[in-house]
Amino acid sequence: MKILVTAPYNDNGLITLQEHFGEVIYRPWKPHGRAYYADELTALLQTTAATALITEHDHVTAEVIDANPHLQFIGVCRGTPSNVAIETATKHGIPVFYTPARNAQAVAEMFVANVITFMRNTLAGVEWLKGRNWAAGAHTSYLQFKGTELAGKTVGMVGFGAIGQLIAGMLQCYPCAIRFYDPYVTDHDSNYRSVSLEEVFATSDIVSIHLPVTEQTKGLIDYSLLSKMKPDAIFVNTARAVVVKREDLLRVLEEEKIRGAILDVFDHEPPDEIDYRIIDLPNVLATPHIAGATFEVEDHHVTILNKTLVDWYINNKKTGARLANKELLTVQI
């Protein structure tokens, strides 16, 4: 097997691939400053005569796969393989593996950091201090920026997969009460309470979104749900913007029906005019899609994908745990 690796991959990970699978050609996208476009990736696959591909953000379109139907697998170093034409890969019998939860720790830590930053009015206090507003003998800052503690709050999760459950575990230390809505989660810690979607919004001090993008989740979070939130509640979305109707979120925030929002994802990236209307609101803490951006995430995706490949090809453990096109399990690969 000859594997073309365009994803960031550490030295130990590359050595493991070589030991188990043969030749590895390392052409990471980062030196380009952007992912490989479809025509570039097709040319690279053909020039290197690769028989397998490990990618991250590259455009693995139907055209790329049709031009390389001999690929033995496509490995995607992402939580969801949204940059790959899965149906086309399936048509050619090419397994598509991915790395769910590679950024779970990063997202969970940033959730806690940003929630506390928001609740304690930290950024406003920093700007006040830099503005030379501290007068002699005054207690203005103590009164003006007094915030609230995370301890004792009820946190509601919409979607309770790896990231949601990791956050819940961290929040037990504060402690916080955890409620969640996820019809696919039936086995969970007894300290967490499964409730309806409406109850998550109506009873939580913090509502956090952890949904994948499906036809069922697109636009799921609308004004009827958002308007059920407590007046002092905080809405958090570090998942995908498309699961929230942004006009409804904008309306709730502009009308100050809730305390505010913490957002890391937007309908358009870079943002358009409506996105910036949300970002610029004083009751919004917005970050540029960096919740999962840590150096360690790259090490995590190497560990997850290499284990998946070794289990599948060396140990003959063919499961659908990290296989995007699970229908291939029913046919001979």
C-alpha distance (Angstrom), angle and dihedral (degrees) to the residues before:
residue distance angle dihedral
M1 . . .
K2 3.80 . .
I3 3.81 112.5 .
L4 3.80 123.1 -160.3
V5 3.81 108.6 -154.5
T6 3.81 115.2 -163.9
A7 3.80 95.0 158.5
P8 3.81 120.5 90.1
Y9 3.82 104.3 -89.2
N10 3.79 128.7 177.0
D11 3.79 122.6 -127.8
N12 3.80 95.6 -105.2
G13 3.78 90.2 51.6
L14 3.79 92.5 52.0
I15 3.81 91.0 47.9
T16 3.81 90.4 52.3
L17 3.80 90.7 52.1
Q18 3.80 90.9 50.1
E19 3.80 93.1 48.4
H20 3.80 93.6 51.7
F21 3.79 106.2 29.0
G22 3.80 111.1 22.0
E23 3.79 129.1 -122.6
V24 3.81 120.7 29.5
I25 3.81 124.0 -165.8
Y26 3.80 110.8 -162.9
R27 3.82 115.2 -155.9
P28 3.81 105.9 151.6
W29 3.81 118.9 -165.7
K30 3.81 94.9 -134.3
P31 3.84 97.8 84.9
H32 3.82 86.7 59.6
G33 3.78 91.0 53.4
R34 3.81 89.0 -130.9
A35 3.77 141.8 51.0
Y36 3.79 121.2 -83.3
Y37 3.79 113.6 -93.0
A38 3.80 118.1 -130.1
D39 3.80 96.3 -97.7
E40 3.80 91.9 47.1
L41 3.79 92.3 49.1
T42 3.80 92.3 47.9
A43 3.79 90.8 51.8
L44 3.80 91.7 47.1
L45 3.79 92.9 50.4
Q46 3.77 91.9 49.5
T47 3.81 95.5 43.6
T48 3.80 92.4 51.4
A49 3.83 93.7 39.7
A50 3.80 87.6 -135.0
T51 3.78 118.8 -178.4
A52 3.83 95.8 -164.9
L53 3.80 136.3 29.3
I54 3.80 134.3 -146.8
T55 3.80 110.4 -169.7
E56 3.78 140.6 164.4
H57 3.81 115.6 -171.4
D58 3.81 101.8 -7.0
H59 3.81 121.2 128.0
V60 3.80 101.2 -103.4
T61 3.79 94.6 178.9
A62 3.78 130.7 173.1
E63 3.80 88.0 -98.0
V64 3.80 91.7 55.7
I65 3.79 92.2 49.9
D66 3.80 94.5 43.4
A67 3.80 88.2 53.8
N68 3.81 90.3 50.7
P69 3.82 106.6 36.5
H70 3.81 90.0 150.0
L71 3.82 93.6 72.2
Q72 3.79 110.1 126.8
F73 3.80 92.9 -153.7
I74 3.79 143.9 -14.2
G75 3.79 116.0 -139.5
V76 3.80 116.5 -161.8
C77 3.80 118.5 -161.4
R78 3.79 94.4 -151.6
G79 3.78 138.3 94.0
T80 3.81 88.7 -113.7
P81 3.83 124.7 20.0
S82 3.81 92.8 -132.2
N83 3.82 93.2 143.8
V84 3.81 93.2 61.7
A85 3.82 128.1 82.2
I86 3.79 94.0 -125.4
E87 3.80 96.1 -179.8
T88 3.79 91.8 54.3
A89 3.79 91.7 48.4
T90 3.78 89.7 50.4
K91 3.82 90.8 50.2
H92 3.79 88.5 58.1
G93 3.81 93.6 42.8
I94 3.82 93.2 -113.4
P95 3.82 114.2 150.5
V96 3.80 113.6 -133.5
F97 3.79 113.1 -153.1
Y98 3.79 124.4 -171.4
T99 3.82 139.8 -179.2
P100 3.81 112.2 -115.2
A101 3.80 115.7 -168.6
R102 3.81 93.8 15.8
N103 3.82 87.6 134.3
A104 3.81 98.2 33.8
Q105 3.81 95.0 112.5
A106 3.80 92.4 45.9
V107 3.80 94.0 49.9
A108 3.79 92.9 44.1
E109 3.80 93.1 51.5
M110 3.80 92.2 47.7
F111 3.79 90.7 49.0
V112 3.80 90.9 57.3
A113 3.82 92.9 42.1
N114 3.81 95.6 49.7
V115 3.80 95.3 42.2
I116 3.80 91.1 53.7
T117 3.82 91.5 43.2
F118 3.80 89.9 52.4
M119 3.80 96.5 43.6
R120 3.81 92.9 48.1
N121 3.83 94.8 46.9
T122 3.80 87.9 -126.1
L123 3.81 99.2 156.1
A124 3.80 93.4 48.7
G125 3.79 88.9 49.7
V126 3.81 91.6 50.9
E127 3.80 91.9 51.6
W128 3.81 90.9 46.8
L129 3.80 90.2 52.5
K130 3.81 93.7 47.1
G131 3.79 88.3 49.7
R132 3.83 89.6 65.0
N133 3.81 91.9 -118.5
W134 3.81 97.2 141.3
A135 3.78 105.4 112.1
A136 3.80 122.3 -165.8
G137 3.78 113.3 -86.2
A138 3.80 93.8 0.0
H139 3.79 124.5 135.5
T140 3.80 92.9 -163.9
S141 3.78 95.8 122.9
Y142 3.79 93.4 48.9
L143 3.77 90.8 54.8
Q144 3.80 101.0 33.1
F145 3.81 97.9 49.2
K146 3.78 100.8 35.5
G147 3.78 106.4 139.5
T148 3.77 141.8 -179.1
E149 3.79 131.5 -93.2
L150 3.78 125.1 -116.9
A151 3.79 90.9 -139.5
G152 3.77 113.6 100.7
K153 3.80 95.9 17.7
T154 3.79 124.9 130.5
V155 3.79 111.7 -123.4
G156 3.78 118.8 -162.0
M157 3.80 121.3 -159.4
V158 3.79 122.8 -157.4
G159 3.79 99.9 -158.2
F160 3.79 116.9 17.0
G161 3.78 107.5 -153.5
A162 3.79 128.3 128.2
I163 3.81 96.6 -51.0
G164 3.79 95.8 43.6
Q165 3.79 92.2 48.8
L166 3.80 92.4 46.5
I167 3.81 90.3 52.7
A168 3.79 90.1 47.2
G169 3.80 90.2 54.1
M170 3.80 91.2 51.6
L171 3.80 92.2 48.0
Q172 3.79 92.8 55.3
C173 3.80 86.9 74.9
Y174 3.82 93.7 62.3
P175 3.11 86.4 37.3
C176 3.80 116.2 -115.7
A177 3.78 132.1 166.8
I178 3.81 111.1 -117.7
R179 3.79 125.1 -148.1
F180 3.77 124.7 170.9
Y181 3.77 144.5 -178.0
D182 3.79 116.1 -146.9
P183 3.81 120.5 131.5
Y184 3.81 90.1 -163.2
V185 3.81 95.8 58.5
T186 3.79 112.4 81.3
D187 3.81 101.0 148.3
H188 3.81 113.9 61.5
D189 3.79 145.2 135.1
S190 3.80 110.2 -66.3
N191 3.81 88.9 -129.2
Y192 3.81 89.5 69.0
R193 3.78 121.3 76.5
S194 3.81 123.7 -143.7
V195 3.81 111.2 -144.3
S196 3.78 140.1 161.4
L197 3.79 121.2 -77.3
E198 3.80 90.4 -111.4
E199 3.81 91.9 52.1
V200 3.80 91.8 52.5
F201 3.80 89.9 58.5
A202 3.80 96.8 39.6
T203 3.80 99.1 47.8
S204 3.82 107.2 31.1
D205 3.80 127.9 96.6
I206 3.80 88.5 -156.6
V207 3.81 124.0 28.3
S208 3.80 114.6 -163.3
I209 3.81 125.0 -170.5
H210 3.82 120.0 -141.1
L211 3.79 103.3 161.4
P212 3.79 130.7 139.3
V213 3.79 118.7 -132.4
T214 3.80 111.5 -98.6
E215 3.78 134.1 142.9
Q216 3.80 87.2 -97.5
T217 3.82 96.3 50.8
K218 3.82 100.2 43.7
G219 3.81 107.0 111.1
L220 3.80 91.3 -5.3
I221 3.81 92.8 136.0
D222 3.79 105.5 68.9
Y223 3.79 140.8 155.7
S224 3.80 93.7 -81.3
L225 3.81 89.7 60.7
L226 3.80 97.7 37.0
S227 3.80 92.1 50.0
K228 3.82 89.6 57.2
M229 3.81 90.5 66.0
K230 3.80 121.7 108.0
P231 3.84 114.9 -97.7
D232 3.82 90.3 -114.3
A233 3.81 95.8 42.3
I234 3.81 125.7 118.7
F235 3.80 125.7 -137.5
V236 3.83 117.4 -147.8
N237 3.80 127.8 -170.3
T238 3.80 120.9 177.7
A239 3.82 93.7 145.6
R240 3.81 118.6 68.6
A241 3.79 127.8 -32.5
V242 3.80 95.0 -144.6
V243 3.81 92.5 70.1
V244 3.82 87.9 67.3
K245 3.79 125.1 64.2
R246 3.79 97.3 -127.0
E247 3.82 95.5 -159.1
D248 3.80 87.9 57.9
L249 3.81 92.1 47.5
L250 3.81 90.2 48.2
R251 3.80 90.3 51.0
V252 3.80 93.7 50.5
L253 3.80 91.7 48.2
E254 3.81 95.9 45.2
E255 3.79 90.8 48.0
E256 3.84 87.8 49.1
K257 3.79 91.0 -131.2
I258 3.81 88.2 147.7
R259 3.78 133.5 31.5
G260 3.78 93.2 -107.1
A261 3.76 149.1 -79.6
I262 3.81 139.4 -90.8
L263 3.80 110.4 -151.2
D264 3.80 134.1 -179.8
V265 3.81 99.1 165.2
F266 3.80 133.1 57.0
D267 3.78 138.5 -171.0
H268 3.78 90.4 -112.1
E269 3.79 124.7 31.4
P270 2.97 108.6 -137.4
P271 3.81 87.8 37.3
D272 3.78 123.5 -112.3
E273 3.80 127.1 -143.3
I274 3.80 95.7 -78.6
D275 3.81 92.0 47.0
Y276 3.80 88.9 53.2
R277 3.79 90.9 49.9
I278 3.79 86.3 61.4
I279 3.81 95.0 40.6
D280 3.81 93.0 50.8
L281 3.79 95.8 52.9
P282 3.82 113.7 114.3
N283 3.81 91.5 -129.9
V284 3.81 93.9 56.5
L285 3.80 128.7 88.5
A286 3.80 104.7 -162.4
T287 3.79 129.5 -176.3
P288 3.84 127.1 -175.0
H289 3.82 100.8 -107.9
I290 3.81 94.1 -72.9
A291 3.81 102.4 128.2
G292 3.79 89.8 108.6
A293 3.79 96.5 36.9
T294 3.80 108.0 113.5
F295 3.77 130.3 125.9
E296 3.78 89.4 -123.0
V297 3.82 92.1 61.6
E298 3.80 89.4 73.1
D299 3.79 90.7 54.8
H300 3.80 89.4 48.7
H301 3.80 93.7 53.5
V302 3.81 91.1 49.2
T303 3.81 91.1 52.7
I304 3.81 93.9 46.2
L305 3.81 96.7 45.6
N306 3.80 96.5 42.9
K307 3.80 91.2 50.9
T308 3.80 89.6 49.1
L309 3.82 92.7 50.8
V310 3.80 94.3 45.3
D311 3.81 91.5 48.4
W312 3.81 92.1 48.0
Y313 3.80 101.5 42.8
I314 3.81 105.5 22.1
N315 3.81 104.9 29.6
N316 3.85 93.9 32.5
K317 3.81 91.7 -130.4
K318 3.78 99.5 147.1
T319 3.80 107.0 -177.6
G320 3.78 132.1 149.9
A321 3.81 95.7 -125.4
R322 3.82 94.9 111.0
L323 3.79 99.2 11.5
A324 3.80 114.6 113.1
N325 3.81 95.6 -163.9
K326 3.79 99.6 47.9
E327 3.79 92.0 169.9
L328 3.80 86.8 79.5
L329 3.81 88.1 72.2
T330 3.81 88.3 73.1
V331 3.79 93.8 56.2
Q332 3.78 133.4 57.1
I333 3.83 109.4 -93.2
